[in-house]
Amino acid sequence: MTKLISALIAVAVLFCGFQLFQYWKKMKTEEETGVVDKPATPLRGDMLAGMPYQLNTSLDQAQQKGPDALRQWLKTYGPQVQDPRKAWIELDFCLMVLRDDPSEARRVFADVKARTGPTSQVWPRVKELDKTLGGK
């Protein structure tokens, strides 16, 4: 029994030593390269570039009033807004209108998906909504 306990202690010490070595190696690499692994921050639409700041108030009001107001806002101010912010707003619109008009939601989603790619900041959200709006 003593030999079993001694073997378990030896295995635990070796495992802890290995973990400590891995941590030391990671810290040394970060110190040499200057690159630190930072946890990913969740992306929010208001963090994206592409929209003049003057339109923020009217966008917030349109989103609060519902899909019809947001549809009108996109018709009025859409040409002034650039991707990736425009894509994010249109995806919000898709979610708002999905219950009442799924065909329009899928059409707008298809437009957004066609003009965004894997390098876009909005791509993770597009891939997530593809399950719902992709039509497959």
NUVEXMAR-862485 format. One record per residue: x, y, z of N, C-alpha, C in turn; residue number from 1. Coordinates in Angstrom, 3 decimals, m for minus. Example, Ala and Ser with C-alpha at 12.3 -4.5 7.8 and 13.67 -1.06 7.14 Angstrom:
! NUVEXMAR-862485
+----------+----------+----------+----------+----------+----------+----------+----------+----------+-----+
|      n.x |      n.y |      n.z |     ca.x |     ca.y |     ca.z |      c.x |      c.y |      c.z | seq |
+----------+----------+----------+----------+----------+----------+----------+----------+----------+-----+
|   13.190 |   m5.690 |    7.800 |   12.300 |   m4.500 |    7.800 |   13.200 |   m3.300 |    7.800 |   1 |
|   12.850 |   m2.250 |    7.080 |   13.670 |   m1.060 |    7.140 |   12.900 |    0.030 |    7.870 |   2 |
+----------+----------+----------+----------+----------+----------+----------+----------+----------+-----+
! end
This chain:
! NUVEXMAR-862485
+----------+----------+----------+----------+----------+----------+----------+----------+----------+-----+
|      n.x |      n.y |      n.z |     ca.x |     ca.y |     ca.z |      c.x |      c.y |      c.z | seq |
+----------+----------+----------+----------+----------+----------+----------+----------+----------+-----+
|    0.831 |   m1.191 |    0.000 |    0.000 |    0.000 |    0.000 |    0.881 |    1.262 |    0.000 |   1 |
|    1.974 |    1.216 |    0.723 |    2.887 |    2.347 |    0.795 |    3.495 |    2.636 |   m0.575 |   2 |
|    3.791 |    1.588 |   m1.325 |    4.365 |    1.773 |   m2.658 |    3.354 |    2.436 |   m3.590 |   3 |
|    2.092 |    2.091 |   m3.470 |    1.040 |    2.684 |   m4.306 |    0.889 |    4.171 |   m4.004 |   4 |
|    0.863 |    4.514 |   m2.745 |    0.756 |    5.920 |   m2.347 |    1.980 |    6.688 |   m2.823 |   5 |
|    3.158 |    6.107 |   m2.686 |    4.384 |    6.768 |   m3.154 |    4.345 |    6.990 |   m4.663 |   6 |
|    3.837 |    6.013 |   m5.416 |    3.735 |    6.144 |   m6.869 |    2.744 |    7.244 |   m7.247 |   7 |
|    1.615 |    7.312 |   m6.528 |    0.632 |    8.360 |   m6.813 |    1.193 |    9.749 |   m6.514 |   8 |
|    1.930 |    9.871 |   m5.435 |    2.549 |   11.158 |   m5.102 |    3.574 |   11.544 |   m6.162 |   9 |
|    4.363 |   10.588 |   m6.612 |    5.361 |   10.864 |   m7.649 |    4.688 |   11.313 |   m8.941 |  10 |
|    3.596 |   10.659 |   m9.326 |    2.864 |   11.046 |  m10.536 |    2.295 |   12.454 |  m10.378 |  11 |
|    1.739 |   12.766 |   m9.210 |    1.172 |   14.097 |   m8.976 |    2.253 |   15.172 |   m9.057 |  12 |
|    3.423 |   14.901 |   m8.474 |    4.529 |   15.862 |   m8.511 |    5.006 |   16.074 |   m9.946 |  13 |
|    5.133 |   15.002 |  m10.700 |    5.549 |   15.123 |  m12.101 |    4.522 |   15.909 |  m12.915 |  14 |
|    3.244 |   15.651 |  m12.697 |    2.197 |   16.367 |  m13.427 |    2.243 |   17.860 |  m13.106 |  15 |
|    2.350 |   18.183 |  m11.809 |    2.423 |   19.600 |  m11.424 |    3.673 |   20.263 |  m11.999 |  16 |
|    4.766 |   19.561 |  m12.000 |    5.989 |   20.096 |  m12.583 |    5.833 |   20.361 |  m14.072 |  17 |
|    5.182 |   19.442 |  m14.783 |    4.952 |   19.625 |  m16.211 |    4.059 |   20.838 |  m16.470 |  18 |
|    2.990 |   20.992 |  m15.677 |    2.102 |   22.142 |  m15.830 |    2.851 |   23.450 |  m15.560 |  19 |
|    3.686 |   23.455 |  m14.540 |    4.477 |   24.643 |  m14.230 |    5.428 |   24.977 |  m15.372 |  20 |
|    6.045 |   23.968 |  m15.949 |    6.932 |   24.179 |  m17.086 |    6.174 |   24.759 |  m18.277 |  21 |
|    4.974 |   24.246 |  m18.575 |    4.164 |   24.771 |  m19.676 |    3.806 |   26.246 |  m19.441 |  22 |
|    3.461 |   26.583 |  m18.212 |    3.128 |   27.968 |  m17.881 |    4.355 |   28.861 |  m18.046 |  23 |
|    5.504 |   28.418 |  m17.575 |    6.726 |   29.193 |  m17.707 |    7.057 |   29.421 |  m19.179 |  24 |
|    6.909 |   28.383 |  m19.987 |    7.199 |   28.475 |  m21.420 |    6.268 |   29.498 |  m22.096 |  25 |
|    4.992 |   29.487 |  m21.724 |    4.032 |   30.440 |  m22.290 |    4.399 |   31.870 |  m21.906 |  26 |
|    4.736 |   32.089 |  m20.642 |    5.111 |   33.433 |  m20.187 |    6.377 |   33.916 |  m20.888 |  27 |
|    7.334 |   33.024 |  m21.084 |    8.577 |   33.390 |  m21.757 |    8.291 |   33.795 |  m23.208 |  28 |
|    7.426 |   33.045 |  m23.890 |    7.075 |   33.357 |  m25.276 |    6.370 |   34.703 |  m25.358 |  29 |
|    5.433 |   34.959 |  m24.437 |    4.727 |   36.244 |  m24.428 |    5.696 |   37.391 |  m24.175 |  30 |
|    6.650 |   37.182 |  m23.296 |    7.622 |   38.219 |  m22.992 |    8.501 |   38.516 |  m24.202 |  31 |
|    8.915 |   37.481 |  m24.910 |    9.796 |   37.663 |  m26.066 |    9.072 |   38.310 |  m27.238 |  32 |
|    7.844 |   37.894 |  m27.491 |    7.121 |   38.402 |  m28.654 |    6.308 |   39.643 |  m28.351 |  33 |
|    5.976 |   39.848 |  m27.089 |    5.141 |   40.985 |  m26.734 |    3.672 |   40.734 |  m27.013 |  34 |
|    3.324 |   39.527 |  m27.396 |    1.940 |   39.187 |  m27.691 |    1.350 |   38.474 |  m26.493 |  35 |
|    0.281 |   39.016 |  m25.978 |   m0.380 |   38.426 |  m24.829 |   m1.748 |   37.929 |  m25.283 |  36 |
|   m2.079 |   36.694 |  m24.915 |   m3.399 |   36.166 |  m25.238 |   m4.434 |   36.891 |  m24.396 |  37 |
|   m5.292 |   37.650 |  m25.074 |   m6.352 |   38.366 |  m24.371 |   m7.666 |   37.672 |  m24.677 |  38 |
|   m8.527 |   37.591 |  m23.693 |   m9.820 |   36.985 |  m23.978 |  m10.587 |   37.852 |  m24.962 |  39 |
|  m11.291 |   37.204 |  m25.867 |  m12.047 |   37.926 |  m26.881 |  m13.207 |   38.667 |  m26.229 |  40 |
|  m13.336 |   39.934 |  m26.610 |  m14.467 |   40.699 |  m26.091 |  m15.639 |   40.519 |  m27.045 |  41 |
|  m16.825 |   40.385 |  m26.509 |  m17.973 |   40.230 |  m27.390 |  m18.164 |   41.486 |  m28.247 |  42 |
|  m18.481 |   41.261 |  m29.489 |  m18.642 |   42.350 |  m30.438 |  m20.042 |   42.920 |  m30.320 |  43 |
|  m20.121 |   44.247 |  m30.295 |  m21.411 |   44.930 |  m30.271 |  m21.494 |   45.798 |  m31.516 |  44 |
|  m22.706 |   45.986 |  m31.992 |  m22.914 |   46.775 |  m33.199 |  m22.451 |   48.210 |  m33.078 |  45 |
|  m22.641 |   48.809 |  m31.912 |  m22.256 |   50.206 |  m31.750 |  m20.740 |   50.399 |  m31.689 |  46 |
|  m19.983 |   49.293 |  m31.641 |  m18.525 |   49.368 |  m31.636 |  m17.956 |   49.396 |  m33.053 |  47 |
|  m18.768 |   49.096 |  m34.038 |  m18.292 |   48.980 |  m35.413 |  m18.222 |   50.332 |  m36.104 |  48 |
|  m17.299 |   50.435 |  m37.027 |  m17.132 |   51.661 |  m37.810 |  m18.067 |   51.639 |  m39.005 |  49 |
|  m18.286 |   52.805 |  m39.578 |  m19.037 |   52.875 |  m40.823 |  m20.279 |   53.733 |  m40.770 |  50 |
|  m20.555 |   54.359 |  m39.622 |  m21.752 |   55.184 |  m39.539 |  m21.408 |   56.525 |  m38.902 |  51 |
|  m21.873 |   57.625 |  m39.503 |  m21.652 |   58.934 |  m38.886 |  m22.311 |   58.991 |  m37.502 |  52 |
|  m21.630 |   59.578 |  m36.550 |  m22.138 |   59.601 |  m35.179 |  m23.464 |   60.351 |  m35.055 |  53 |
|  m23.752 |   61.238 |  m35.994 |  m24.992 |   62.005 |  m35.931 |  m26.230 |   61.115 |  m36.100 |  54 |
|  m26.055 |   59.945 |  m36.686 |  m27.198 |   59.067 |  m36.948 |  m27.509 |   58.120 |  m35.786 |  55 |
|  m26.686 |   58.106 |  m34.754 |  m26.905 |   57.181 |  m33.642 |  m28.261 |   57.376 |  m32.964 |  56 |
|  m28.643 |   58.619 |  m32.718 |  m29.907 |   58.896 |  m32.030 |  m31.090 |   58.438 |  m32.866 |  57 |
|  m31.085 |   58.762 |  m34.134 |  m32.209 |   58.356 |  m34.983 |  m32.267 |   56.839 |  m35.145 |  58 |
|  m31.111 |   56.181 |  m35.181 |  m31.093 |   54.713 |  m35.260 |  m31.680 |   54.097 |  m33.999 |  59 |
|  m31.300 |   54.607 |  m32.850 |  m31.840 |   54.079 |  m31.590 |  m33.356 |   54.238 |  m31.537 |  60 |
|  m33.840 |   55.391 |  m31.978 |  m35.288 |   55.623 |  m31.983 |  m35.990 |   54.670 |  m32.941 |  61 |
|  m35.428 |   54.461 |  m34.114 |  m36.025 |   53.563 |  m35.096 |  m36.044 |   52.126 |  m34.580 |  62 |
|  m34.995 |   51.697 |  m33.923 |  m34.952 |   50.336 |  m33.387 |  m35.979 |   50.149 |  m32.278 |  63 |
|  m36.216 |   51.176 |  m31.496 |  m37.207 |   51.081 |  m30.430 |  m38.632 |   51.055 |  m30.977 |  64 |
|  m38.870 |   51.738 |  m32.102 |  m40.217 |   51.798 |  m32.673 |  m40.605 |   50.525 |  m33.406 |  65 |
|  m39.625 |   49.720 |  m33.819 |  m39.950 |   48.447 |  m34.435 |  m39.472 |   48.309 |  m35.866 |  66 |
|  m39.862 |   47.191 |  m36.517 |  m39.330 |   46.881 |  m37.842 |  m39.723 |   47.876 |  m38.930 |  67 |
|  m40.935 |   48.417 |  m38.882 |  m41.337 |   49.373 |  m39.922 |  m40.501 |   50.648 |  m39.854 |  68 |
|  m40.277 |   51.123 |  m38.644 |  m39.458 |   52.334 |  m38.484 |  m38.010 |   52.063 |  m38.899 |  69 |
|  m37.492 |   50.883 |  m38.572 |  m36.114 |   50.558 |  m38.958 |  m36.000 |   50.385 |  m40.470 |  70 |
|  m37.028 |   49.811 |  m41.094 |  m37.042 |   49.684 |  m42.558 |  m36.983 |   51.072 |  m43.203 |  71 |
|  m37.777 |   52.010 |  m42.679 |  m37.780 |   53.378 |  m43.216 |  m36.437 |   54.059 |  m42.957 |  72 |
|  m35.852 |   53.801 |  m41.783 |  m34.555 |   54.384 |  m41.473 |  m33.501 |   53.880 |  m42.450 |  73 |
|  m33.522 |   52.593 |  m42.752 |  m32.561 |   52.036 |  m43.705 |  m32.746 |   52.629 |  m45.095 |  74 |
|  m33.988 |   52.870 |  m45.501 |  m34.220 |   53.495 |  m46.812 |  m33.695 |   54.921 |  m46.823 |  75 |
|  m33.910 |   55.642 |  m45.724 |  m33.518 |   57.054 |  m45.671 |  m32.010 |   57.226 |  m45.487 |  76 |
|  m31.464 |   56.551 |  m44.505 |  m30.070 |   56.785 |  m44.128 |  m29.114 |   55.668 |  m44.569 |  77 |
|  m29.624 |   54.587 |  m45.097 |  m28.796 |   53.453 |  m45.499 |  m27.630 |   53.810 |  m46.403 |  78 |
|  m27.837 |   54.675 |  m47.407 |  m26.702 |   55.026 |  m48.281 |  m25.554 |   55.745 |  m47.563 |  79 |
|  m25.830 |   56.361 |  m46.423 |  m24.786 |   57.067 |  m45.675 |  m23.990 |   56.136 |  m44.757 |  80 |
|  m24.496 |   54.917 |  m44.559 |  m23.866 |   53.978 |  m43.632 |  m23.054 |   52.959 |  m44.432 |  81 |
|  m21.865 |   52.650 |  m43.946 |  m20.962 |   51.705 |  m44.604 |  m20.887 |   50.407 |  m43.796 |  82 |
|  m20.433 |   49.353 |  m44.463 |  m20.152 |   48.109 |  m43.753 |  m18.908 |   48.315 |  m42.907 |  83 |
|  m18.792 |   47.689 |  m41.799 |  m19.551 |   46.587 |  m41.242 |  m20.779 |   47.013 |  m40.432 |  84 |
|  m20.879 |   48.300 |  m40.115 |  m22.014 |   48.756 |  m39.297 |  m23.340 |   48.553 |  m40.016 |  85 |
|  m23.379 |   48.802 |  m41.312 |  m24.620 |   48.636 |  m42.069 |  m25.060 |   47.174 |  m42.050 |  86 |
|  m24.123 |   46.259 |  m42.190 |  m24.460 |   44.837 |  m42.155 |  m25.050 |   44.469 |  m40.796 |  87 |
|  m24.486 |   44.999 |  m39.729 |  m24.982 |   44.699 |  m38.387 |  m26.417 |   45.204 |  m38.220 |  88 |
|  m26.675 |   46.418 |  m38.678 |  m28.017 |   46.993 |  m38.573 |  m29.008 |   46.164 |  m39.388 |  89 |
|  m28.601 |   45.754 |  m40.583 |  m29.489 |   44.944 |  m41.418 |  m29.745 |   43.573 |  m40.790 |  90 |
|  m28.772 |   43.017 |  m40.105 |  m29.002 |   41.752 |  m39.406 |  m29.983 |   41.949 |  m38.245 |  91 |
|  m29.879 |   43.081 |  m37.558 |  m30.871 |   43.401 |  m36.530 |  m32.268 |   43.488 |  m37.146 |  92 |
|  m32.343 |   44.120 |  m38.306 |  m33.619 |   44.237 |  m39.010 |  m34.163 |   42.858 |  m39.373 |  93 |
|  m33.291 |   41.972 |  m39.827 |  m33.716 |   40.608 |  m40.167 |  m34.368 |   39.923 |  m38.975 |  94 |
|  m33.756 |   40.070 |  m37.820 |  m34.305 |   39.440 |  m36.629 |  m35.627 |   40.059 |  m36.223 |  95 |
|  m35.780 |   41.364 |  m36.429 |  m37.030 |   42.037 |  m36.079 |  m38.184 |   41.592 |  m36.973 |  96 |
|  m37.905 |   41.413 |  m38.258 |  m38.956 |   41.153 |  m39.230 |  m39.173 |   39.654 |  m39.485 |  97 |
|  m38.353 |   38.825 |  m38.905 |  m38.385 |   37.386 |  m39.186 |  m39.757 |   36.763 |  m38.932 |  98 |
|  m40.394 |   37.108 |  m37.856 |  m41.687 |   36.510 |  m37.514 |  m42.786 |   36.953 |  m38.481 |  99 |
|  m42.814 |   38.237 |  m38.822 |  m43.900 |   38.764 |  m39.657 |  m43.674 |   38.563 |  m41.149 | 100 |
|  m42.429 |   38.649 |  m41.590 |  m42.133 |   38.541 |  m43.024 |  m40.824 |   37.773 |  m43.236 | 101 |
|  m40.865 |   36.440 |  m43.100 |  m39.630 |   35.666 |  m43.214 |  m38.955 |   35.756 |  m44.571 | 102 |
|  m39.734 |   35.953 |  m45.629 |  m39.113 |   36.050 |  m46.954 |  m38.256 |   37.308 |  m47.069 | 103 |
|  m38.715 |   38.420 |  m46.525 |  m37.912 |   39.645 |  m46.553 |  m36.676 |   39.489 |  m45.671 | 104 |
|  m36.848 |   38.844 |  m44.523 |  m35.702 |   38.619 |  m43.642 |  m34.641 |   37.788 |  m44.351 | 105 |
|  m35.060 |   36.754 |  m45.063 |  m34.099 |   35.909 |  m45.782 |  m33.451 |   36.656 |  m46.939 | 106 |
|  m34.214 |   37.525 |  m47.603 |  m33.673 |   38.306 |  m48.717 |  m32.597 |   39.266 |  m48.215 | 107 |
|  m32.896 |   39.996 |  m47.142 |  m31.927 |   40.947 |  m46.594 |  m30.706 |   40.197 |  m46.064 | 108 |
|  m30.945 |   39.057 |  m45.418 |  m29.830 |   38.258 |  m44.906 |  m28.936 |   37.783 |  m46.048 | 109 |
|  m29.536 |   37.348 |  m47.152 |  m28.755 |   36.888 |  m48.302 |  m27.894 |   38.022 |  m48.859 | 110 |
|  m28.434 |   39.250 |  m48.887 |  m27.651 |   40.403 |  m49.344 |  m26.452 |   40.651 |  m48.435 | 111 |
|  m26.707 |   40.602 |  m47.124 |  m25.619 |   40.834 |  m46.162 |  m24.560 |   39.737 |  m46.291 | 112 |
|  m25.009 |   38.500 |  m46.392 |  m24.081 |   37.373 |  m46.486 |  m23.247 |   37.451 |  m47.765 | 113 |
|  m23.858 |   37.926 |  m48.851 |  m23.149 |   38.007 |  m50.123 |  m22.036 |   39.054 |  m50.094 | 114 |
|  m22.233 |   40.126 |  m49.367 |  m21.224 |   41.187 |  m49.388 |  m20.250 |   41.135 |  m48.220 | 115 |
|  m20.484 |   40.240 |  m47.262 |  m19.512 |   40.068 |  m46.191 |  m18.768 |   38.760 |  m46.417 | 116 |
|  m17.594 |   38.690 |  m45.903 |  m16.793 |   37.477 |  m46.058 |  m16.183 |   37.074 |  m44.737 | 117 |
|  m15.422 |   36.011 |  m44.734 |  m14.815 |   35.519 |  m43.497 |  m13.891 |   36.520 |  m42.798 | 118 |
|  m13.420 |   37.521 |  m43.517 |  m12.539 |   38.514 |  m42.888 |  m13.314 |   39.655 |  m42.253 | 119 |
|  m14.612 |   39.719 |  m42.473 |  m15.438 |   40.790 |  m41.917 |  m15.624 |   40.603 |  m40.419 | 120 |
|  m15.741 |   41.708 |  m39.714 |  m16.000 |   41.663 |  m38.286 |  m17.384 |   41.092 |  m37.983 | 121 |
|  m18.280 |   41.166 |  m38.934 |  m19.663 |   40.732 |  m38.750 |  m19.817 |   39.236 |  m39.068 | 122 |
|  m18.813 |   38.625 |  m39.663 |  m18.918 |   37.248 |  m40.134 |  m19.353 |   36.247 |  m39.053 | 123 |
|  m18.838 |   36.331 |  m37.813 |  m19.314 |   35.374 |  m36.802 |  m20.826 |   35.452 |  m36.581 | 124 |
|  m21.368 |   36.642 |  m36.619 |  m22.823 |   36.790 |  m36.456 |  m23.560 |   36.267 |  m37.679 | 125 |
|  m23.011 |   36.483 |  m38.866 |  m23.624 |   35.959 |  m40.089 |  m23.673 |   34.441 |  m40.030 | 126 |
|  m22.563 |   33.814 |  m39.632 |  m22.529 |   32.348 |  m39.539 |  m23.527 |   31.832 |  m38.502 | 127 |
|  m23.669 |   32.557 |  m37.420 |  m24.616 |   32.153 |  m36.374 |  m26.054 |   32.242 |  m36.880 | 128 |
|  m26.376 |   33.311 |  m37.590 |  m27.734 |   33.496 |  m38.091 |  m28.014 |   32.670 |  m39.334 | 129 |
|  m26.974 |   32.148 |  m39.956 |  m27.157 |   31.322 |  m41.152 |  m27.987 |   30.082 |  m40.835 | 130 |
|  m27.899 |   29.578 |  m39.626 |  m28.687 |   28.421 |  m39.225 |  m30.176 |   28.733 |  m39.271 | 131 |
|  m30.535 |   29.959 |  m38.913 |  m31.930 |   30.366 |  m38.870 |  m32.411 |   30.944 |  m40.207 | 132 |
|  m31.606 |   31.819 |  m40.779 |  m32.042 |   32.570 |  m41.955 |  m31.489 |   32.047 |  m43.274 | 133 |
|  m30.589 |   31.093 |  m43.218 |  m29.946 |   30.602 |  m44.423 |  m30.896 |   29.866 |  m45.357 | 134 |
|  m31.995 |   29.378 |  m44.839 |  m32.979 |   28.716 |  m45.693 |  m32.660 |   27.278 |  m46.001 | 135 |
|  m31.695 |   26.691 |  m45.319 |  m31.334 |   25.297 |  m45.592 |  m31.681 |   24.420 |  m44.424 | 136 |
+----------+----------+----------+----------+----------+----------+----------+----------+----------+-----+
! end
